[in-house]
């Protein structure tokens, strides 16, 4: 137990300031409007810096979240007073004071709900159709997640100034109006919620699948996607079966996050991973959401992907995995939207049922479309090695090595090639 | 046991570009040091001085003058202080040597408080 990996949930406690920063922005945006977004972000930063200058000396306040929201609100009022000298200011400030009466710190549960709702409104604004698709994930990370521009840039492997430009274009859209800060009407929910879930899906995948870039920030992306998805599941309007399916998928995946690499940081195949190392607490959460996802009529891609992840996570070991069920899920996914990459995964699962030789034949049908995809070559090499064609297998690994760009993957491939070399000699 | 004042000298850093994560990290380092000293019963107080404002006073009567300063752009200002208890300078230095101000500030000056 001592080496049990920490859960994503537990680690997220370590990012209090990021979370607080997103919460402050959401609360202030509700009170002052999205048009004030620029000064709101400055006020949030001011409040954090004030905390920095006070807390190390005077100790932590009893309720840091409430303290920060109160201080950032005052900082924002100061800025507005400084910028404006009109008579309307007094009425504006009175209106703000009235609106902030509801920030009742005395009732922590009510307070938490209120802040949670404010964050949901902000998520919907960041994923609004008026915001460019490729900016939505970054904007959500910035405004809701409290990530710094440099952190987002390093996660997406782009330059910080390019990321800053993309974000300021997106924020301009928010300030210009046309984007309401609201939880959409039930009639609009399906489409608007789909956009939000897609953004969280991309956020999680960005952190989960790539192995380049800043490792720590990437793990944080997964945690943030999980945190926001849980906010959505907890709300009556947004907690749909589909949202639960996505949450289940996230938790199943994160349960095996730390077992994907060995101690040297090298990649491990699913069959090489130590299942006893999978995070039990995350699995419990996953099962909970998985059960809740089954309550509606709708079957989404997330349901199917969660079910595949569940089959892997719940198998007592790799060879006892329920492969026919996984193949069935891939078939259903393919009917919904065909993709050669999903087909590759389907064939790998199918070969566990039908045998490696048949799998290899199936794989050849994809070679036109996928021969330049390194994982296609890896799968092919794996199959070839299994039926004893080590020379061919080695060539497929070499081809994968010629395509793969990132270092952990290249290390993995070189190790495989060396390993096969020993085989063909003995 | 004597009291020693740790005068925290710094060039005020620009925190406007610090990430929330970075700010939290910095606070945590100060807090951990402060707690360590407090738990050993050696912390007697501390405060941050505001980076903005400040006045110089001089003279008496007709010569009494007030001027603004030190300005935040000044190379080095007194940013704050911690008060600690120690048996002697050696122990005071030992307690202060891993204070995060040495990482984020310019330097620490230690002065023993004159016993009354």
HADDOCK unambig.tbl for C-alpha pairs under 7 A between the chains (distance, minus, plus):
assign (segid A and resid 15 and name CA) (segid B and resid 21 and name CA) 6.69 0.50 0.50
assign (segid A and resid 17 and name CA) (segid B and resid 20 and name CA) 5.28 0.50 0.50
assign (segid A and resid 17 and name CA) (segid B and resid 21 and name CA) 6.08 0.50 0.50
assign (segid A and resid 17 and name CA) (segid B and resid 24 and name CA) 5.87 0.50 0.50
assign (segid A and resid 18 and name CA) (segid B and resid 20 and name CA) 5.23 0.50 0.50
assign (segid A and resid 18 and name CA) (segid B and resid 21 and name CA) 5.94 0.50 0.50
assign (segid A and resid 21 and name CA) (segid B and resid 20 and name CA) 6.87 0.50 0.50
assign (segid A and resid 45 and name CA) (segid B and resid 16 and name CA) 6.64 0.50 0.50
assign (segid A and resid 49 and name CA) (segid B and resid 15 and name CA) 6.54 0.50 0.50
assign (segid A and resid 52 and name CA) (segid B and resid 23 and name CA) 6.50 0.50 0.50
assign (segid A and resid 52 and name CA) (segid B and resid 27 and name CA) 5.73 0.50 0.50
assign (segid A and resid 53 and name CA) (segid B and resid 48 and name CA) 6.46 0.50 0.50
assign (segid A and resid 54 and name CA) (segid B and resid 48 and name CA) 6.65 0.50 0.50
assign (segid A and resid 56 and name CA) (segid B and resid 27 and name CA) 5.87 0.50 0.50
assign (segid A and resid 56 and name CA) (segid B and resid 30 and name CA) 5.38 0.50 0.50
assign (segid A and resid 56 and name CA) (segid B and resid 31 and name CA) 5.12 0.50 0.50
assign (segid A and resid 57 and name CA) (segid B and resid 46 and name CA) 5.63 0.50 0.50
assign (segid A and resid 57 and name CA) (segid B and resid 47 and name CA) 5.22 0.50 0.50
assign (segid A and resid 57 and name CA) (segid B and resid 48 and name CA) 6.35 0.50 0.50
assign (segid A and resid 58 and name CA) (segid B and resid 47 and name CA) 6.79 0.50 0.50
assign (segid A and resid 146 and name CA) (segid B and resid 20 and name CA) 6.82 0.50 0.50
assign (segid A and resid 148 and name CA) (segid B and resid 19 and name CA) 5.14 0.50 0.50
